[in-house]
Amino acid sequence: METNLVIFGAGCSKPYGYPLASDFRQQLGAFGLSVVSTAPRLSQLVAQTVGLFAQLQAKGIQADTLDELAWHMHQKVLYPYPQSHFMVEEAKLAVAAFFMSLEAGAVKTGLPGYRNWMKRIFASNFGTTPHLAWKRTPYRVLTFNYDRLFELAYRQYFPYDGTTSFYGPDVLNSGLFQAMPEKLEITPDRFSFLKLHGSVGICSYEEYGQTKHIQEVPDPQIPVPMTDESFFIPNDSRCDFYSNKPKPALLVFPHEKDFLGDHPRNALGYRHYIPAVWTAARSMAAQAKEIWIVGYSCPEPDFPAWSSLLQAAVNCRRIVVQNPYATDICARIKIRLPDLPGVVEAYPQPFEDG
């Protein structure tokens, strides 16, 4: 079966209240102040994260996003290792909580951009039940976003009764299992939704030599409580090292992905997840006859990531960039990757308009 690949980026989240780089620090700080009474420990982590941005700025180092913060902390410009590592892990949780706090407002919009893509990905001629649509749709989806807007839109589109793993091979086919948190498996030849930088709402950690991926299923009807209980592991000796500590969010940035390749013998909680999803992603790109790049600007710092996907697309005949700045993005792709087999087309349409 000929397949179509859809790649979502940050521009898909902006219409629903998620900040771009210019507003990120200010909105993160405001979130921290808003949860002082309900989640004091979380509020402290947010304040610490905002403080790290300020410290970098005082040194003349510009950082506007979490991944930029993580990169500079990785360079140990503020604190030595391992203190820098643990502060980045705490910053990831702070941002994960912030993004999850925005979900209720996003759901109220109806998520029209994602809803329009649901209608395309799971069109009625592919089957009127989820099981038929998963099997028959030619679409596969990748996202560079670690928010959960696609999942929330999916749950508005299809019923989910909780009897099977939401991120497992029987639903979103994202590689994760609920009953076996240490297992990773992506089923080929059916619909798949892969989160290339990880996801909020999923924690990943080592416990007694095994990697655990603990997933929380997003519910459009029940917002995540902004309490310390939602974001910290209970004080329980059975929880090993992470007892009473922040939940280690499964968020992974490009330099961390590179670190896995350079140091395969490591104990990072995402060390199995990242190779698995990227191997599957490149396989999906290789099978795709058409690729849609939606709300993603293909920024130069991400070149190794997005270029590896497009270079794997050896059978692709058409690449469509949907973005208000699509013409400029297409020109950049053609310059950086002049030998792509497919035609690169601009579709200067905002994501929320479908």
C-alpha positions in Angstrom: 0.0 0.0 0.0 1.2 3.5 -0.9 1.5 5.6 2.3 1.4 9.3 3.1 3.5 10.8 5.9 2.5 13.8 7.9 5.1 15.7 10.0 3.7 18.2 12.6 5.7 21.1 14.1 5.3 23.9 16.6 3.1 25.9 14.3 0.3 23.4 14.9 0.2 24.2 18.6 0.4 28.0 18.5 -3.3 28.6 17.5 -4.4 26.8 20.7 -2.5 28.9 23.3 0.9 27.3 23.2 3.7 29.8 23.2 6.4 30.3 20.6 9.9 31.2 21.6 9.3 34.9 22.1 6.6 34.4 24.7 7.8 31.2 26.3 9.7 32.5 29.4 7.1 35.0 30.4 4.2 32.5 30.1 6.1 29.8 32.0 6.8 32.2 34.8 3.1 33.2 35.0 2.2 29.6 35.2 4.5 29.0 38.1 2.9 31.9 40.1 -0.6 30.5 39.3 0.1 27.2 41.1 1.9 28.4 44.2 -1.1 27.4 46.4 -2.0 24.1 44.8 1.4 22.8 43.8 4.2 24.6 45.9 6.9 22.1 44.9 6.1 22.4 41.2 5.9 26.2 41.5 9.5 26.1 43.0 10.7 24.0 40.0 9.1 26.5 37.6 10.8 29.4 39.4 14.1 27.6 39.3 13.7 27.0 35.5 12.9 30.7 34.9 15.9 31.6 37.0 18.2 29.5 34.8 17.0 31.5 31.8 17.8 34.7 33.7 21.3 33.4 34.6 22.1 32.6 31.0 20.9 36.0 30.0 23.1 37.7 32.6 26.1 35.9 31.0 25.1 37.2 27.6 23.7 33.9 26.4 20.4 34.0 24.6 18.0 31.1 25.3 14.3 31.3 24.7 13.1 27.7 24.7 13.6 24.6 26.8 15.8 22.9 24.3 18.1 25.9 24.1 18.3 26.0 27.9 19.0 22.2 28.0 21.8 22.7 25.4 23.6 25.4 27.3 23.2 23.5 30.6 24.7 20.5 28.8 27.7 22.7 28.0 28.0 23.3 31.8 28.1 27.1 31.4 26.2 27.5 34.7 26.7 24.4 36.8 29.0 21.3 36.7 27.8 17.8 35.9 25.8 16.1 37.5 24.0 19.1 39.0 23.4 20.5 35.5 21.8 17.2 34.4 19.4 17.1 37.3 18.4 20.7 36.8 17.6 20.0 33.2 15.4 17.1 34.2 13.6 19.3 36.7 13.2 22.0 34.0 11.6 19.4 31.7 9.0 18.5 34.3 8.3 22.2 34.9 7.6 22.7 31.2 5.7 19.5 30.9 3.3 20.6 33.7 3.0 24.0 32.0 2.0 22.5 28.7 -0.5 20.2 30.3 -2.0 23.2 32.1 -2.8 24.6 28.6 -4.7 21.5 27.5 -8.1 22.5 28.9 -8.1 25.8 27.0 -7.0 24.2 23.8 -9.8 21.6 24.0 -12.4 24.4 24.3 -11.3 25.7 20.8 -12.4 22.4 19.3 -8.8 22.0 17.8 -10.1 22.7 14.2 -6.7 22.2 12.6 -6.2 18.7 14.1 -9.9 17.9 13.6 -9.5 18.6 9.8 -6.5 16.3 9.7 -8.4 13.6 11.6 -11.1 13.7 8.9 -8.3 13.3 6.3 -6.3 10.6 8.1 -9.3 8.6 9.1 -11.7 9.3 6.2 -14.9 7.3 6.2 -13.9 5.4 3.1 -11.0 3.9 5.1 -13.6 2.4 7.5 -16.2 3.8 9.9 -14.8 2.0 13.0 -11.4 2.8 14.6 -10.1 -0.8 14.0 -10.8 -0.6 10.3 -9.5 3.0 9.9 -6.2 2.1 11.7 -5.6 -0.8 9.3 -6.8 0.9 6.1 -5.6 4.5 6.3 -2.5 5.2 4.2 -1.4 7.9 6.6 1.4 7.8 9.2 2.1 10.7 11.5 5.3 12.1 13.1 5.5 15.1 15.4 8.3 17.2 16.7 6.0 18.5 19.4 5.8 17.1 22.9 2.4 18.5 23.7 -0.7 16.2 23.6 -3.0 18.1 21.2 -3.0 15.3 18.6 -4.0 12.8 21.2 -6.7 15.0 22.6 -8.1 15.6 19.1 -8.0 11.9 18.5 -10.1 11.2 21.6 -12.6 13.8 20.4 -12.8 12.0 17.1 -12.8 8.3 18.2 -14.1 6.7 21.4 -11.5 5.1 23.7 -12.6 2.8 26.5 -9.2 2.2 28.2 -9.2 -1.6 27.6 -6.0 -1.4 25.4 -2.9 0.7 25.7 -3.6 4.1 24.2 0.0 4.5 22.9 0.4 0.8 22.2 0.1 -1.1 18.9 -3.7 -1.4 19.0 -4.5 2.3 19.1 -1.9 5.1 18.3 0.9 2.6 17.7 3.5 4.9 19.3 5.6 2.1 20.7 4.6 2.2 24.4 2.7 -0.4 26.4 0.6 0.2 29.5 0.9 -3.3 31.1 4.5 -3.8 30.2 6.1 -0.3 30.7 9.6 -1.6 29.8 8.4 -2.8 26.4 8.7 -0.9 23.1 7.2 -2.1 19.9 5.9 -0.3 16.8 3.7 -2.4 14.5 4.4 -1.8 10.8 1.8 -1.7 8.0 -0.9 0.2 9.9 -1.5 3.7 11.3 1.2 5.0 13.6 1.7 8.2 15.6 5.3 8.8 16.7 6.6 11.5 19.0 10.1 12.2 17.9 11.1 14.3 20.9 9.1 12.4 23.5 5.9 13.6 25.2 4.6 15.3 28.2 2.5 13.0 30.4 5.0 10.2 30.0 7.8 9.6 32.4 10.8 7.4 31.7 13.3 6.1 34.2 15.5 3.2 35.3 14.3 0.9 38.0 16.3 -2.1 39.1 18.1 -2.2 35.7 14.9 -1.9 33.6 13.6 1.1 31.7 10.1 2.1 32.6 7.8 4.2 30.5 4.7 5.2 32.5 2.1 6.8 30.4 -0.9 9.0 31.4 -3.7 8.9 28.9 -4.9 12.5 28.1 -8.7 13.0 28.5 -10.4 16.0 26.8 -13.1 15.8 29.5 -10.9 15.7 32.6 -8.0 18.2 32.8 -4.8 17.2 34.7 -4.9 18.5 38.3 -2.2 21.1 38.8 -1.0 19.6 42.1 2.3 18.2 43.4 0.7 14.7 43.4 0.4 14.9 39.6 4.1 15.6 39.0 6.1 14.0 41.8 6.6 10.3 42.6 5.2 9.2 46.0 7.5 8.9 48.9 7.7 5.1 48.7 10.8 2.9 49.1 9.5 0.6 46.4 10.1 3.4 43.9 13.8 3.0 44.2 15.9 6.1 43.4 13.0 8.3 42.3 11.0 8.1 45.5 9.7 11.5 46.4 11.4 13.1 43.4 10.0 14.8 40.3 8.7 12.5 37.6 11.3 12.2 34.9 9.6 13.5 31.8 10.1 11.7 28.5 11.4 14.8 26.7 14.4 14.4 24.5 16.4 17.1 22.5 18.7 16.7 19.5 21.9 16.9 21.5 20.6 14.2 23.9 19.7 12.0 20.9 23.3 12.5 19.6 24.7 11.6 23.1 22.9 8.2 22.8 24.7 7.4 19.6 28.1 8.4 21.0 27.6 6.7 24.4 25.5 3.5 23.8 26.3 2.2 27.3 24.3 4.7 29.3 21.5 4.5 31.8 19.3 7.3 30.5 15.6 6.5 30.7 15.0 7.3 27.0 17.9 5.3 25.6 15.6 2.6 24.1 12.7 4.9 23.1 14.6 7.3 20.9 16.4 4.7 18.7 13.1 2.8 18.3 10.9 5.7 17.2 13.6 7.2 14.9 14.2 3.9 13.2 10.5 3.5 12.6 10.2 7.1 11.5 12.8 6.7 8.8 11.2 3.4 7.7 7.9 5.3 7.3 9.6 8.0 5.3 11.1 5.4 3.0 7.6 4.0 2.3 5.9 7.3 1.8 4.8 8.4 -1.7 3.7 11.8 -0.3 5.0 13.9 2.7 3.2 16.8 4.3 5.3 19.1 6.5 2.7 21.0 8.6 3.4 23.9 10.9 7.1 23.0 11.0 9.7 25.5 9.7 12.5 23.1 9.2 14.9 25.3 11.3 18.6 25.1 10.7 19.5 23.8 14.2 17.2 20.8 13.5 18.7 20.1 10.1 20.2 16.7 11.1 16.8 15.6 12.3 14.5 16.6 9.5 17.1 16.0 6.8 17.5 12.4 7.9 13.7 11.9 7.4 13.6 13.5 3.9 16.7 11.8 2.8 15.2 8.5 3.8 12.2 9.2 1.6 13.6 7.5 -1.5 10.2 6.7 -3.0 8.6 10.1 -2.3 7.0 11.9 -5.3 5.7 15.0 -3.6 6.6 17.0 -0.5 4.1 19.6 0.5 4.9 22.3 3.1 1.9 23.8 4.8 2.9 26.9 6.6 2.2 30.7 6.2 5.9 30.9 5.2 5.9 27.9 3.1 7.6 29.5 0.1 10.7 30.4 2.1 10.8 27.0 3.8 10.6 25.2 0.4 13.4 27.3 -0.9 15.5 26.3 2.2 14.8 22.6 1.7 15.8 22.8 -2.0 19.0 24.5 -1.1 19.9 22.1 1.7 18.7 19.0 0.0 18.9 19.5 -3.8 18.8 15.8 -4.7 15.4 15.0 -3.2 13.4 12.7 -5.5 10.1 14.4 -4.9 8.7 17.8 -6.0 8.7 20.3 -3.2 5.5 22.4 -3.1 4.4 25.3 -1.0 1.0 25.4 0.5 0.9 28.8 2.4 -2.2 27.9 4.5 -2.4 28.4 8.3 -2.7 25.1 10.2 -6.0 26.0 12.0 -7.7 26.5 8.6 -7.0 22.9 7.5 
